[in-house]
Amino acid sequence: MKKVTSILAVAIMTIGMATSIIQNTASEFDFMNDISKALACDDCYWELPPRTPPKGIA
């Protein structure tokens, strides 16, 4: 009976560890998506000031 209990405990611990690893990985991917969306800034727009032409060489 002790063997069965210890095997079940190890199996439950393994499932719990695998679940936490999967959740951490999923949250990292969400974080990366948020960063890439912020860097892409598809809906951002600001008007740039007009550029002055370069001066001629003396």
C-alpha positions, 0 to 999 in steps of 0.5 A: 500500500505504501508503494501505491501511495508513493507512486500516486504522490509522485504522479500528482507532483509531476502533473502539478509541475508540468501544469505550472511549467505550461502556465509559465510558458503561456504567460511568457508568450503573452508577454512577448506578444504584448511587447511586439504589439507595443513595438509595432504600434500599428495604431500610433500616428504622429505628424513629423515636422517638415525637414529642412533641405541640406545646405550646399557644400562651400 
